[in-house]
Amino acid sequence: MRTQYSFLLLFVLLLSLTSCKDNNQVRHKNSKPTLDEIFSDTTLNKTQKKQILDSAYSSISTIQNDSLKNDNLLEISYQYLMIKDSVKFLCSNSEARNIFFRIKDSARIAATYWDLGNFYQSSTKDSAYFYYTNAHRIYQNLGEEFNSARLLLNMALVQKNVKDYTGSEVTTIKAITLLKSLKKYKQLYSAYNNLGIIFNELQEYEKALENYKIALNYLEMSGREYLYPSLWNNIGVVYQNSGRHKEALANFQKAMNYNQNIKTTDPKMYAMILDNSAYVKLFSKDTIGIHKDFLEALEIRKNLNINDGITINQLHLAEYFLEKKDSVTAINYALATKELALKIQNTRDYLSSLKFLSNTVKDSALNYSQEYIKINDSLQKRERAVRNKFARIRFETEGYISETKRLNDRILQTSLISAGVILIIILLYIISNQRAKNKLIKQKQTANQEIYNLVIDQQKKFEEGRDTEKQYISRELHDGILGKLFGIRLNLDSLNEEDDSESKSERFKYIREIQKISDQIRLLSHRLNKTSLTNVNFETVLEELVKSQNAGKIKFHIEFKEAINWDTIDNNIKINIYRILQEAISNIHKHAKATEARIKFDNLNDQLIISIADNGIGFYPEKIKNGIGLSNIYARVKKIKGKINISSLGENRKGTTLKLTVPLS
């Protein structure tokens, strides 16, 4: 059996890690622990469960995977807590916590503190409060609001149990503030139920009922119907304590009748309601059948070993028999309560039994009264000491939080200053960089202007050289060739003395031809002597640029459809047009695979319209929008505030047209 369950345990643990890396988080978020699947087996007793855990605990050292080992160790520690093996729980919890401190796993450290709080809750209240506080602080720092709220609720319950009602109220309200935003109705029910208990203890019964009413609403929204009897029982107690016995009995009966099978499904709750119902009937003087109810409730509690229930039940029976004038039986029940309460350290019922005996046993009344005062004073001192410890824990925690906040504020302040300095540096860099860019742009503009001027000067010098050459040719034609031709004509005239008709005809023919040549040369001389291009314009520059591209396989044509007054156009526009044309021609050479390209200039409505079309293979403009050539063209078009449109039929089809529109006014 032991080997079988050990193997099953390790198998389940290994399997669980494939679906959940953080078992302690699952446990503390209301999911069943991995080992619950094993321990839910009702055939296993406590000894068998302990054997399984001991085997797993001893085997865990063989696991090489640290993450797997850590998860299992925390899970095993939790299960030791569930079976109330305090020695093994404290040992495994400490071992797990030391590992988590070493690897700085805050969430799992908080889980070990949570388990320690649960361990000490029923015994050492100040220790429970201390560990709950530590766990809460960690979850709060991690921003886990739900776990923070649940731990606040645990802290509030501990405070209530030591009668620190004001502190418990404050802590509960803090938990409610978090839980409302998270819409955690189950925990909100528990919180308002706790407030109801607090105000009942403070004898503020109307406030208690108000909070129980809110708890009832949240219980309905949480879907935990099985808790209705418990809540109605609490409401009945408030009515009972406030002397409204009829309303109290109505709520006890409502709790009893909610579930017809409550006696078998929840015997503990059944015994509590039955005892309370009989007790309120005692005060209402409706004593028929209540003795039987008291005894039935007491028998159930004894069978379930519910000692706190037994003591209160016996006190109720003592009061019942005192009411029936059977003081002997009443005293016996009170003495039995005193003995059991002392054994289980139930101070509340121990004091109640002393108070009852001091009022009932006349000859020992003084002794019982003195003992009551002594125990009550001791209890108050102890509770006061615990409340002071709570206050110190809160103070230290608040001090820690304040120090953490101060450090965080300092870090934030330092971060803001650093961010400010970095921002200033970035701004200075941007300003400096922008200035450099502006300077570069200005230099580029100057360079472009100089380049344009050089192009114009070069073209002008070219034209001047051509004019000089034309004048030279004109002079040569006029002074040389014409002179020689004139001499030839004279010679031929002299030979014209021959009278035969054939010679005359031939000579006349030559003379006429020479005259024709002379006329042609004279006309050519006059044309060459005209210097119409002495004033060079931008149109000539563009024509020369296009003509210079015709040396290759592509034939370029340029056409000016309307007269354009280039002298009125800003040089910056002309420079960028020149560069755009250069880039477009370059792209046609590189990519178009064209045989012909046409460039047209037109002036329409104060807009210069330039069209560059080729018969190449085309392309998809959107695919190469970020190409360097096109980017340069787009940038120059933007600079002169123009608009550009590129249309193409796409790859492997013919034709690409670039249309540029530039405003001139």
C-alpha atoms as one frame of an Amber mdcrd trajectory, in Angstrom:
protein
   0.000   0.000   0.000   2.726   2.476   0.998   4.802   1.850  -2.152   1.729
   2.058  -4.346   0.645   5.431  -2.998   4.209   6.812  -3.024   4.489   5.993
  -6.693   1.071   7.490  -7.374   2.008  10.635  -5.455   5.206  11.224  -7.414
   3.432  10.483 -10.703   0.677  13.008  -9.966   3.229  15.607  -8.864   5.245
  15.198 -12.066   2.097  15.277 -14.183   0.803  18.381 -12.429   3.870  20.388
 -13.384   3.095  20.007 -17.069  -0.086  21.987 -16.563   0.760  24.327 -13.718
   4.110  25.792 -12.758   3.018  27.401  -9.543   1.057  25.068  -7.304   1.059
  27.339  -4.292  -0.609  30.064  -6.331  -3.261  27.603  -7.446  -3.832  26.467
  -3.878  -4.229  29.984  -2.636  -6.652  30.798  -5.421  -9.253  28.241  -4.409
  -8.128  25.443  -6.745  -7.718  22.027  -5.166  -4.130  21.054  -4.407  -2.604
  18.428  -6.574  -2.430  15.949  -3.697  -6.114  16.388  -2.904  -6.816  13.978
  -5.747  -5.038  11.328  -3.706  -6.169  12.369  -0.230  -9.804  12.661  -1.249
  -9.818   8.860  -1.191 -12.059   8.139   1.819 -10.455   4.741   2.311  -7.230
   6.436   3.399  -6.885   7.179   7.077  -4.554   9.747   8.630  -1.797   7.177
   9.175  -1.853   6.097   5.524  -1.778   9.706   4.340   1.199  10.364   6.602
   2.994   7.332   5.164   2.451   8.640   1.649   3.780  12.078   2.572   6.769
  10.697   4.488   7.702   8.526   1.528   7.358  11.437  -0.882   9.308  13.744
   1.439  12.203  11.290   1.690  12.130  10.689  -2.092  12.128  14.344  -3.021
  15.884  14.669  -2.506  16.382  12.402  -5.538  14.671  14.902  -7.863  17.281
  16.787  -9.909  14.974  19.432 -11.382  15.021  22.347  -8.898  11.693  23.759
 -10.090  10.009  20.363  -9.744  11.577  19.848  -6.329  10.508  23.262  -5.070
   6.901  22.827  -6.188   6.678  19.384  -4.613   8.272  20.486  -1.366   5.772
  23.311  -0.948   2.896  20.946  -1.779   4.081  18.314   0.686   4.439  20.988
   3.373   0.860  22.083   2.775  -0.442  18.515   3.026   1.405  18.004   6.322
  -0.521  21.057   7.536  -3.784  19.459   6.384  -3.171  16.234   8.344  -1.974
  18.280  11.358   1.559  16.834  11.468   3.065  19.955  13.002   6.675  18.695
  13.213   6.918  17.654   9.561   4.948  20.714   8.452   7.293  23.167  10.186
  10.357  21.298   8.915   9.244  21.103   5.258   7.841  24.642   5.336  11.153
  26.024   6.606  13.121  24.045   4.032  10.900  25.280   1.207  11.047  28.880
   2.417  14.866  28.808   2.607  15.036  27.639  -1.001  12.621  30.355  -2.129
  14.619  33.007  -0.302  17.753  31.764  -2.044  16.192  31.911  -5.508  14.284
  35.131  -4.618  10.830  33.697  -5.411   8.618  36.192  -3.572   5.291  34.584
  -4.464   6.280  31.217  -2.983   7.792  32.867   0.087   4.399  34.483   0.652
   2.748  31.065   0.262   4.926  29.592   3.047   4.010  32.528   5.303   0.342
  31.965   4.465   0.598  28.313   5.503   2.377  29.314   8.736  -0.442  31.753
   9.483  -2.969  28.959   8.999  -0.887  26.711  11.273  -0.783  29.203  14.170
  -4.353  30.518  13.748  -5.897  28.083  16.221  -3.139  28.443  18.830  -0.766
  31.423  18.800  -2.835  34.334  17.461  -0.013  36.867  17.381   2.179  34.475
  15.333  -0.676  33.836  12.912  -1.235  37.584  12.537   2.520  38.135  12.019
   2.810  35.575   9.196  -0.431  36.678   7.554   0.896  40.249   7.625   4.194
  39.226   6.007   2.383  37.275   3.289   0.007  40.198   2.691   2.888  42.664
   2.385   4.592  40.506  -0.269   1.418  40.000  -2.302   0.689  43.721  -2.025
   4.142  44.542  -3.416   3.583  42.023  -6.215   0.281  43.705  -7.069  -1.772
  40.546  -6.395  -4.892  42.242  -5.053  -6.981  39.092  -4.598  -4.430  37.305
  -2.417  -3.801  40.568  -0.542  -7.528  40.883   0.199  -7.834  37.264   1.355
  -4.926  37.700   3.747  -6.455  40.905   5.100  -9.605  38.906   5.765  -7.572
  36.234   7.600  -5.899  38.958   9.675  -9.309  40.435  10.499 -10.576  37.048
  11.718  -7.555  36.685  14.011  -8.151  40.197  15.382 -11.805  39.365  16.028
 -10.863  36.182  17.884  -8.759  38.184  20.380 -11.557  40.762  20.709  -9.667
  43.444  18.785 -12.999  44.391  17.245 -12.021  47.867  16.076  -8.862  46.575
  14.433 -10.779  43.706  12.858 -13.378  46.128  11.476 -10.712  48.355   9.904
  -8.864  45.400   8.361 -12.116  43.884   7.057 -13.082  47.158   5.369  -9.641
  47.262   3.675 -10.286  43.765   2.361 -13.773  44.741   1.160 -12.340  47.718
  -0.762 -10.114  45.369  -2.775 -12.684  42.604  -3.170 -15.441  44.872  -4.512
 -13.342  45.963  -7.494 -12.482  42.302  -8.153 -16.140  41.185  -7.782 -15.155
  38.290  -5.511 -18.569  37.559  -4.036 -17.543  34.547  -1.962 -14.930  36.532
  -0.024 -17.212  39.573   0.184 -19.791  37.362   1.881 -17.152  36.242   4.405
 -16.072  39.846   5.023 -19.583  41.159   5.701 -20.359  38.072   7.779 -17.316
  38.937   9.908 -18.549  42.517  10.314 -21.902  41.136  11.455 -20.168  39.024
  14.114 -18.057  42.013  15.250 -21.055  44.335  15.698 -22.977  41.565  17.468
 -20.105  41.228  19.962 -20.080  45.032  20.365 -23.851  44.838  20.995 -24.488
  47.120  18.007 -27.248  44.842  16.803 -28.727  47.031  14.067 -25.319  47.415
  12.430 -24.831  43.674  12.739 -28.133  43.026  10.957 -27.272  45.564   8.220
 -24.001  43.768   7.476 -25.635  40.336   7.585 -28.178  41.609   5.052 -25.334
  42.654   2.706 -23.638  39.301   3.339 -26.885  37.591   2.315 -26.874  39.446
  -1.030 -23.271  38.480  -1.762 -23.967  34.894  -0.698 -26.752  34.758  -3.263
 -24.409  36.116  -5.985 -21.634  33.677  -5.021 -23.862  30.650  -5.589 -22.819
  29.003  -2.317 -26.360  28.090  -1.235 -25.170  25.583   1.346 -24.066  28.513
   3.575 -27.579  29.951   3.958 -28.261  27.963   7.182 -25.046  29.276   8.769
 -25.895  32.898   7.919 -29.509  32.595   9.099 -28.222  31.036  12.312 -25.928
  34.072  12.827 -28.825  36.449  12.201 -30.924  34.470  14.680 -28.192  34.869
  17.327 -28.253  38.666  16.849 -32.043  38.742  17.313 -31.671  36.464  20.344
 -29.023  38.707  21.942 -31.163  41.796  21.311 -34.156  40.169  23.008 -36.209
  39.752  19.820 -36.914  36.075  20.389 -39.671  35.732  17.819 -37.437  36.942
  14.959 -34.581  34.816  16.296 -36.721  31.665  16.288 -37.977  32.454  12.759
 -34.410  32.605  11.454 -33.385  29.402  13.263 -36.384  27.609  11.762 -35.572
  29.022   8.318 -32.044  27.669   8.676 -33.330  24.278   9.830 -35.924  23.965
   7.057 -33.672  25.115   4.173 -32.272  21.630   3.727 -34.442  18.688   4.748
 -31.360  16.473   4.900 -29.228  18.869   6.956 -29.003  16.381   9.820 -27.087
  13.932   7.642 -25.352  16.346   5.232 -24.150  18.847   7.855 -24.666  17.407
  11.377 -22.409  20.041  12.952 -24.595  22.886  11.649 -27.751  20.938  12.510
 -26.611  20.547  16.148 -25.763  24.264  16.403 -29.132  25.396  15.014 -31.003
  22.861  17.160 -29.208  24.024  20.325 -29.752  27.736  19.543 -33.395  27.153
  18.667 -34.006  25.325  21.957 -32.158  28.033  23.880 -34.248  30.879  22.424
 -37.405  28.865  23.223 -36.164  28.663  26.812 -36.121  32.464  27.012 -39.538
  32.584  25.344 -40.891  30.228  28.054 -41.738  27.744  25.311 -40.029  24.772
  26.930 -42.005  21.933  25.348 -39.562  19.503  23.731 -36.487  21.683  24.217
 -34.858  19.242  26.658 -34.932  16.594  23.960 -33.457  19.086  21.440 -30.656
  20.050  23.852 -29.770  16.389  24.426 -29.876  15.557  20.681 -27.578  18.448
  19.878 -25.218  17.468  22.701 -25.099  13.838  21.528 -24.230  14.878  17.959
 -21.459  17.184  19.188 -20.014  14.474  21.424 -20.019  11.995  18.529 -18.252
  14.567  16.318 -15.896  15.568  19.164 -16.868  19.256  18.814 -15.634  20.358
  22.249 -16.506  24.065  21.856 -20.050  23.023  20.948 -20.235  20.631  23.883
 -19.334  23.329  26.435 -21.907  25.834  25.173 -24.527  23.074  24.903 -23.915
  22.007  28.526 -24.209  25.616  29.722 -27.578  25.841  27.969 -28.677  22.645
  29.712 -27.480  24.067  33.059 -29.671  27.125  32.480 -32.572  24.876  31.419
 -32.408  22.785  34.611 -31.976  25.890  36.740 -35.169  27.214  35.133 -36.799
  23.868  36.036 -35.635  24.324  39.662 -33.313  21.315  39.365 -30.212  23.080
  40.688 -28.252  19.877  41.304 -28.413  18.819  37.648 -27.767  22.407  36.610
 -24.635  22.586  38.780 -23.414  19.242  37.448 -23.669  20.481  33.839 -21.892
  23.722  34.810 -19.088  21.793  36.552 -18.743  19.514  33.518 -18.486  22.608
  31.323 -15.850  24.141  33.618 -13.761  20.982  33.515 -13.931  20.540  29.729
 -13.388  24.263  28.992 -10.261  24.229  31.162  -9.016  21.121  29.363  -9.494
  22.558  25.871  -8.505  26.099  26.999 -11.877  27.566  26.026 -11.638  30.665
  28.201 -14.997  32.069  27.132 -17.032  29.065  28.317 -14.782  28.581  31.349
 -15.636  32.096  32.516 -19.327  31.521  31.732 -19.329  28.366  33.844 -17.627
  30.208  36.747 -20.157  32.993  36.511 -23.047  30.490  36.519 -21.607  28.600
  39.526 -20.980  31.807  41.489 -24.645  32.698  41.065 -25.926  29.173  41.766
 -23.670  27.588  44.398 -24.157  29.945  47.333 -21.600  28.465  49.703 -18.829
  28.594  47.089 -19.982  31.763  45.363 -17.039  33.816  46.669 -14.463  31.312
  45.479 -16.027  31.070  42.050 -16.307  34.863  41.843 -12.666  35.382  42.792
 -11.536  32.784  40.298 -13.739  34.430  37.653 -12.190  37.857  38.340  -8.684
  36.411  38.320  -9.142  34.534  35.043 -11.007  37.442  33.434  -8.251  39.908
  34.393  -5.598  37.511  33.129  -7.520  37.027  29.898  -7.916  40.764  29.392
  -4.198  41.308  29.996  -3.335  38.559  27.554  -5.727  39.885  24.919  -4.405
  43.399  25.499  -0.850  42.118  25.066  -1.824  40.361  21.830  -3.559  43.507
  20.561  -0.411  45.479  21.401   1.614  42.974  19.420  -0.802  43.426  16.541
  -0.313  47.182  16.826   3.480  46.768  16.791   3.298  44.461  13.794   1.117
  47.000  12.002   3.468  49.803  13.010   6.515  47.906  11.786   4.719  46.973
   8.591   3.581  50.547   8.035   7.121  51.690   8.777   8.423  49.228   6.238
   5.829  50.402   3.726   6.681  54.056   4.469  10.384  53.352   4.024   9.672
  51.445   0.836   7.516  54.328  -0.383  10.265  56.803   0.519  12.826  54.750
  -1.381  10.436  54.369  -4.300   9.823  58.124  -4.276  13.569  58.708  -4.255
  14.005  56.247  -7.100  11.176  57.949  -8.962  12.699  61.368  -8.311  16.109
  60.157  -9.476  14.513  58.565 -12.514  12.655  61.774 -13.365  15.831  63.843
 -12.996  17.753  61.340 -15.109  14.972  61.340 -17.679  15.019  65.142 -17.683
  18.783  65.249 -18.212  18.545  62.643 -20.963  15.697  64.588 -22.564  17.739
  67.804 -22.485  20.696  65.979 -24.040  18.415  64.556 -26.717  16.913  68.005
 -27.394  20.373  69.549 -27.613  21.423  66.781 -29.968  18.295  67.286 -32.096
  18.846  71.060 -32.200  22.527  70.597 -33.060  21.681  67.970 -35.645  18.954
  70.172 -37.128  21.338  73.095 -37.345  23.857  70.860 -39.081  21.143  69.685
 -41.459  20.040  73.252 -42.151  23.659  74.202 -42.777  24.045  71.224 -45.074
  20.809  72.110 -46.899  22.028  75.670 -47.322  25.358  74.379 -48.591  23.524
  72.076 -50.992  21.394  74.958 -52.224  24.513  77.072 -52.734  26.233  74.159
 -54.469  23.192  73.582 -56.687  23.128  77.256 -57.582  26.837  77.157 -58.379
  26.383  73.993 -60.423  23.542  75.616 -62.321  25.644  78.721 -62.914  28.526
  76.537 -64.090  26.202  74.703 -66.475  24.911  78.030 -67.818  28.461  79.419
 -68.065  29.622  76.266 -69.775  26.753  76.440 -72.222  27.364  80.143 -72.791
  31.044  79.510 -73.476  30.062  76.730 -75.798  27.718  79.053 -77.656  30.334
  81.800 -77.737  32.872  79.348 -79.166  30.378  78.200 -81.727  29.594  81.817
 -82.692  33.307  82.567 -83.038  33.742  79.486 -85.197  30.767  80.470 -87.350
  32.140  83.958 -87.851  35.474  82.476 -88.824  33.840  80.153 -91.363  31.767
  83.059 -92.658  34.870  85.104 -93.263  36.630  82.203 -94.912  33.723  81.564
 -97.222  33.331  85.166 -98.121  36.941  86.168 -98.438  38.480  82.946 -99.725
  36.113  80.694-101.566  34.035  83.406-103.127  37.209  85.158-104.319  38.464
  82.031-105.956  35.140  81.301-107.561  35.060  84.807-108.907  38.475  84.244
-110.540  37.326  81.033-112.130  34.292  82.752-113.523  36.522  85.434-115.119
  38.710  82.791-116.707  35.739  81.033-118.055  34.413  84.288-119.412  37.682
  84.835-121.222  37.465  81.400-122.756  34.083  82.291-124.010  35.846  83.778
-127.082  35.551  80.391-128.735  32.706  80.621-131.150  31.739  77.067-131.726
  28.343  76.368-130.325  29.330  73.352-128.358  32.031  75.200-126.383  29.747
  78.063-125.742  27.097  75.781-124.453  29.491  73.993-122.098  31.018  77.212
-120.807  27.669  78.746-120.226  26.598  75.665-118.326  29.644  75.844-115.997
  29.261  79.537-115.453  25.631  79.043-114.352  26.637  76.297-111.944  29.361
  78.443-110.423  26.872  81.243-109.949  24.547  78.876-108.160  27.361  77.753
-105.852  28.274  81.349-105.191  24.674  82.200-104.291  24.437  79.226-101.932
  27.706  80.051-100.229  26.652  83.665 -99.806  23.352  82.589 -98.267  25.138
  80.155 -95.921  27.578  82.850 -94.916  24.770  85.203 -94.028  23.000  82.534
 -91.948  26.162  81.513 -90.124  26.892  85.130 -89.318  23.615  85.486 -87.354
  24.184  85.011 -83.501  20.643  84.289 -82.240  21.933  82.207 -79.316  24.123
  84.819 -77.732  21.546  85.015 -74.907  21.603  81.436 -73.571  18.367  80.196
 -71.876  17.420  77.165 -69.724  15.668  75.560 -72.645  18.981  75.173 -74.435
  20.500  73.559 -71.335  17.693  70.989 -71.257  18.035  70.320 -74.992  21.744
  69.736 -74.624  21.140  67.371 -71.663  18.702  65.302 -73.726  20.872  65.362
 -76.863  23.801  64.064 -74.836  21.793  60.898 -74.019  21.237  59.878 -77.650
  24.604  58.194 -77.981  23.174  54.954 -76.548  20.482  52.531 -77.701  17.618
  54.732 -76.451  16.394  57.603 -78.622  15.378  60.639 -76.496  13.084  63.404
 -77.809  12.356  66.722 -76.140   9.481  69.026 -76.985   8.372  72.439 -75.676
   4.661  72.773 -76.508   4.238  76.337 -75.228   6.650  79.215 -74.905   8.077
  79.243 -71.384   9.716  82.359 -69.955  12.514  80.647 -68.053  13.964  83.980
 -66.895  10.957  84.502 -64.599  11.269  81.060 -63.001  13.222  80.728 -59.748
  16.645  79.176 -60.188  15.927  76.662 -57.383  12.989  75.296 -59.385  15.106
  75.060 -62.531  17.901  73.275 -60.669  15.521  70.664 -59.236  13.800  70.181
 -62.608  17.210  69.616 -64.183  18.121  67.068 -61.478  14.750  65.309 -61.727
  15.193  65.023 -65.486  18.708  63.657 -64.967  17.447  61.055 -62.445  14.515
  60.040 -64.676  16.816  59.600 -67.707  19.220  57.596 -65.548  16.401  55.312
 -64.371  15.257  54.773 -67.959  18.797  53.757 -68.934  19.159  51.414 -65.947
  15.774  49.743 -65.671  13.335  50.496 -68.481  14.883  48.441 -71.326  13.268
  51.041 -73.601  14.112  52.045 -77.187  12.494  55.461 -77.112  11.620  58.143
 -74.550   9.753  61.433 -74.978  10.066  64.482 -72.725   7.444  67.229 -73.021
   7.266  70.653 -71.368   4.034  72.618 -71.261   2.850  75.813 -69.544  -0.792
  75.628 -68.519  -2.591  77.989 -66.102   0.625  79.156 -64.410   1.722  75.574
 -63.970   4.704  73.930 -65.558   3.752  70.414 -66.672   6.538  67.995 -67.491
   5.875  64.542 -68.937   8.552  61.843 -69.282   7.320  58.691 -71.064   9.173
  55.597 -72.273   8.182  52.419 -74.085  10.038  50.136 -71.639   8.946  47.094
 -69.644   7.283  49.107 -66.881   7.182  48.356 -63.133   4.984  48.476 -60.004
   5.727  51.858 -58.326   4.399  50.718 -54.923   6.946  47.885 -54.800   9.997
  50.115 -55.086   8.635  53.305 -53.526  11.589  53.382 -51.160  14.202  53.106
 -53.933  16.975  55.705 -53.773  16.272  57.127 -57.251  12.534  57.531 -56.718
  13.112  58.829 -53.172  15.382  61.562 -54.577  12.763  62.494 -57.161   9.992
  62.626 -54.518  12.185  64.743 -52.242  12.961  67.262 -55.017   9.302  67.446
 -56.065   8.339  68.173 -52.469  11.036  70.837 -52.244   9.543  72.804 -55.176
   5.971  72.181 -53.893   5.080  70.170 -56.946   2.990  67.084 -57.549   4.135
  63.879 -59.173   2.274  60.942 -60.626   3.908  57.763 -61.902   1.797  55.402
 -63.990   3.007  52.098 -65.308   1.404  49.032 -66.771   3.561  46.820 -64.576
   6.442  44.476 -65.173   6.730  42.740 -68.577   4.295  45.254 -70.080   5.184
  48.376 -71.981   5.201  51.937 -70.857   5.995  54.127 -67.871   4.922  57.764
 -67.611   6.157  60.263 -65.029   4.038  63.422 -64.870   5.307  66.385 -62.836
   3.231  69.499 -62.108   5.045  72.550 -60.673   3.238  75.756 -59.646   4.915
  78.878 -61.071   3.048  81.491 -59.019
